[in-house]
Amino acid sequence: VCSVWPVKQLAIKADFKPSAALLYPLEMGQLVGVISYKRAGEDFRGQEIAAGTYTVRYALQPEDGNHVGTSDTRDFLLLLKAEDDKMPALLKKEDLFKLSAVAAGTTHPCMLSLLSAEGTTGDLPSLEHNEDRELWSAAFAPKTDKGSLTIRMVVVGKAAE
């Protein structure tokens, strides 16, 4: 489906406490890695992801009435066209969402949902199928200044309609 290259090392929030709504100790706009699709795919909203290479950045789903019940958590990864995102520094929220929408070719960002990595076992990277929700998720563990951080992202499947 895709190939993923995480950043060499992730900076994480020092005093972060995960909750049901926020799972990952990352900053909005933070570069997480690069993803490449050899053929078209779909994001978590069912939008087409064109074949190509994209940067992957962390984002939080807005807390507004348009997004209630669309995901278990607010944690997402947004895809940006690699040619439009050449610097690893944090992106401002406005630029992040705008560039991701350009990558989707729509007015909505191109997004991959993040799931809880709790209970992930075995060698990483790994792929897991959730039959109940018809999702495939990939788990990988980039290094951090505190060891590593397991990240689980949906690579096939979309939000319930």
N, C-alpha and C positions, 0 to 999 in steps of 0.2 A: 504494500500500500504506500509506504513512505520510508524514507531513511531519516534518522534524527541524529544530530551531533550536538550534544550539550556543550555549554561553555566549559572552559577548563576548570574554573572555580566560581561558585556563586557566593555573593555576599548575602548574609541573612540577618534579619532583625535580631538583636541580642536578647531583648526581653519579651519576645513574642510568645503568646499563649494561644494555642489553637482553640477554636470553638466550632460549633456545628456549622456556622456560616462562613468562617475563615479558617482554612486549613494550612496555608503555606506562609512562611515567614519572609516573604519577598516584598519588594517595593513596586508600586505601580509604575509601569514603563521599563522595568528591568529586563535586560537581555537574558534569555534562558538558553538559547541555542539557535540552531539552523535546522530546517526541515526541507526535504526535497521530495517532490511527487513526480514520478516518471510518467504518470497519466493522471487525468482529472480525478478528483475525489470530491468529498462533501464535507462541509464544516458541521458544527453541532446544530446549526439552524437549518441545514439542508441546502445551503448555498453552495454553488460549485466552487471548488478550488481548482484552478487551472494547473496543468502540469508546469512545474518550475521549482525554483528555489526561493524560500522565504526565511526571514528571520522570525524568531519566536520570542514574544515578550509577554511578561506577566501583566494581568489586568484584573480589576475587580468589576463585577457586574454592577451597574448603577442601582441605587436603592430608590426606585421610583415605581409607580403603578404599572408601567409597561413590562416589568420584568418579574413580577410576583409569580412564583410557582414554576418558573421555567428551568430551574436548576436546584440541585440540593445545596449548593454552596455559591458564594459570590466569586470564587476563584476560577479564572479562565486564562487561557493563553491566546494571544492574538497573533495572527500571521501578517507580516508586512513583506512586500516584494523586496528581495535582497538588494536590488539596484536602487531602491528608495530609502534604504536604511543602512548606511555605511559606518555609523559611529556606535560604539558599544555603550556610551553614556546613557543614563536614564532619559527616557522621552517624556515630555509633558503630556498629561492626559489628553489634551485637545489634539496634539500632533499624533499621538498613539492611535486614537480612535479614527481620526481622519485618514491616516496612511493605511490602516487596516481595512477601512471601507474601500479605498482605492484598490487594494489587493483583491477584495471580493468583487469589485466591479459593480458595487451597489452603494446604498446609503448606510448600510449596516456593517460593522466590522466583521472580518473573517475570523471565526473563533473556534477553539477546541476547548471542550470542558475539562476541568481537572476534577479528579475523584480523590477520595481519601486513599492514601498509600498504606494505611494501617492494615496489618495482617498480610502484607506482601511478603512472600517467602520465596526461597530459591535464588538461583543465580539471576543477576540483572545484567543486561536488559532482559525484560520478559514481556510476553503478550498474554492477555487474559480475556476470555469470552464470558460475558454476563448474559446468559440465555434469557433471563426474565426481562431485561431491558433491551436486548438485541444490540449490545455494545461490545466493541473490542477496544481494550485499553492497553497501552504500552507503559511499562514502568522502567525508569532509569534512575541512576543515583549520581548526580554530579557532586564533586567535592565541594566542601565549604570550609570555612576556618574552624568549624567544630566537628569535622569528620566528613559525613556525606548527608545528602538530603534526598530521600526517595520521592520521586514525582511520578504520579500516575495520570496520564492524559488519554482522553478518548480519541482514537484515531479512526474508528468506523462506528457510525451510529449518530443519532440525533435526538434532540429533545422530543418528549412526547407531544403530540399535537393537541 
